[in-house]
Amino acid sequence: MKIYSSAVAPNPRRVRIFLAEKEIQVPYEDVDISSAVNRKPEYRKNINPMGEVPVLELDDGTHIAESVAICRYFEELHPEPPLFGVGAKERALVEMWNRRMEFHVMLPVAQTFRNTSEFFKGRIAQVPEYGEVCRAAAEKIYTWLDEELATRRFIAGDRFTIADITALCAVDFGRVSKIRIQPEQKNLARWREEVSSRPSARA
Ligand SMILES: N[C@@H](CCC(=O)N[C@@H](CS)C(=O)NCC(=O)O)C(=O)O
């Protein structure tokens, strides 16, 4: 078993933090996304047709891509500590919040980077104006998230979950595109400080 990963990308970091929380050790193989190894036909044919990381490779040769699918696999095998919630209601709420963090925080942050950075120039079709629309969307969602975090400790409630992992990786990656928590967003800053201080955040 191994995980195709990248030390510089936010989605592989989600998986690394998740595994660190569960104290599970899996070898990582770094994929050099800067030289676009992941977009070559060989990688797409043998590892992930989407040309992305992370990908979990099982000993039987199965490839599981998509960060949440990989995390769910390990949650099933190692339920403690529960990172997808406990019981029907909490699990549904964690799912809701994780999807919100994916679609409304990670996505605009990632699209800002993809459409405005030198890194992707010549590699994908960039639309810088769209990147700026995504930047504005991310900044707006931070304001909303700050309000949400006025009433609870973590993204989905009183428990640290995968929704916090997704949000942390997105917010940290946003800094690369100068999308930052604003000084008045005290709840968001308080949350980020707490989740960043967990040992897993260094994964
Ligand atoms: N939905 C996927 C997204 C994966 C993804 O966007 N991976 C990025 C790194 S964060 C990637 O492989 N980028 C390299 C590229 O697009 O060339 C997941 O959750 O795993």
The ligand as an SDF file (V2000), in Angstrom:
LIG
                    3D

 20 19  0  0  0  0  0  0  0  0999 V2000
  -11.3630   16.1700   -5.8890 N   0  0  0  0  0  0  0  0  0  0  0  0
   -9.9840   15.7580   -5.8430 C   0  0  0  0  0  0  0  0  0  0  0  0
   -9.1040   16.9380   -6.2260 C   0  0  0  0  0  0  0  0  0  0  0  0
   -7.6770   16.5400   -6.4690 C   0  0  0  0  0  0  0  0  0  0  0  0
   -6.8360   17.7120   -6.9280 C   0  0  0  0  0  0  0  0  0  0  0  0
   -7.3300   18.7740   -7.3230 O   0  0  0  0  0  0  0  0  0  0  0  0
   -5.5020   17.5020   -6.8660 N   0  0  0  0  0  0  0  0  0  0  0  0
   -4.5900   18.5390   -7.2420 C   0  0  0  0  0  0  0  0  0  0  0  0
   -3.6310   18.8330   -6.0780 C   0  0  0  0  0  0  0  0  0  0  0  0
   -4.4760   19.5860   -4.7440 S   0  0  0  0  0  0  0  0  0  0  0  0
   -3.7180   18.0730   -8.4010 C   0  0  0  0  0  0  0  0  0  0  0  0
   -3.5370   16.8960   -8.6020 O   0  0  0  0  0  0  0  0  0  0  0  0
   -3.1550   19.0530   -9.1130 N   0  0  0  0  0  0  0  0  0  0  0  0
   -2.2010   18.8210  -10.1480 C   0  0  0  0  0  0  0  0  0  0  0  0
   -2.7220   19.1750  -11.4970 C   0  0  0  0  0  0  0  0  0  0  0  0
   -3.9170   19.4790  -11.6300 O   0  0  0  0  0  0  0  0  0  0  0  0
   -1.9080   19.1260  -12.4180 O   0  0  0  0  0  0  0  0  0  0  0  0
   -9.6410   15.2240   -4.4480 C   0  0  0  0  0  0  0  0  0  0  0  0
  -10.3500   15.5810   -3.5030 O   0  0  0  0  0  0  0  0  0  0  0  0
   -8.6960   14.4470   -4.2960 O   0  0  0  0  0  0  0  0  0  0  0  0
  1  2  1  0
  2  3  1  0
  2 18  1  0
  3  4  1  0
  4  5  1  0
  5  6  2  0
  5  7  1  0
  7  8  1  0
  8  9  1  0
  8 11  1  0
  9 10  1  0
 11 12  2  0
 11 13  1  0
 13 14  1  0
 14 15  1  0
 15 16  2  0
 15 17  1  0
 18 19  2  0
 18 20  1  0
M  END
$$$$
